[in-house]
């Protein structure tokens, strides 16, 4: 089976998936650009390509956008070589050009989404979304909420295939929760504070809502470590200083393996993001036995968190409830977190993809 996947930039978690898929199928991947402007250089440093990779040469602008006819031309010249063409996007000019060409020339494609959030769009945005989303032949979706998003914009439920979305390998998942003594070793290694310790790893941008997270931790005994980079970092530092918060540390962006090791010294992961179309950090934290507190705006929370068992799902407009959840993590089960992580690994994801590809090919 030969498959073409079009993706915006080589995010490492996608590269790991494509590497694994390439062991099962003949895989070509076209990236629209080499980097996203809001990602640090270290974000891409571990990438290694075991599949056939191509980068478009022109057209990148803005943070993640792209506008070139190269992709359309490639599909025009090579579409007959592929059993399946997957588009992992529809909203950038390069993608829209390619999709319009495929629709005009009756070339079927699969729309491959990482998630989706239904918004109150103006007429023009809603028209464009419906036009491009509804034109796909089939869809790959990571959750029921993402499927609702696709259906909202014109997809048919019977054309949607669900897959387990993950960025972790089987080997990344701990066999059992670490003991307090084992955690102490990692706290010492990474100079982490004592007490109940929360970690939050994200971009330091407004959408991630870190300021509200800081507000919730003001005056608490629980400790918080923020890890990341972004334009709001100085704002967080100022807030911490002005409020004399001794229970919060800020750490620079960490490479994946180092971050996973640091997680082993923590008790819980927390994200109060205003919007995440999925949120793979939840699964990564659970793989290290961390219970999770997440806002209900993170799509992954609805799929991975068993509320009151391996985590809490909170509403951003209920600050006291969030604080109560922070103080109640001892009631949650790290074992339940690991159970969920073991069911959502990259190996499971690859198996899902191969089965879906076979079913789509049979339908052609």
Order of alpha helices (4+ residues) and beta strands (2+ residues): beta-alpha-beta-beta-beta-beta-alpha-beta-alpha-beta-alpha-beta-alpha-beta-alpha-beta-alpha-beta-alpha-beta-alpha-beta-alpha-beta-alpha-beta-alpha-alpha-alpha
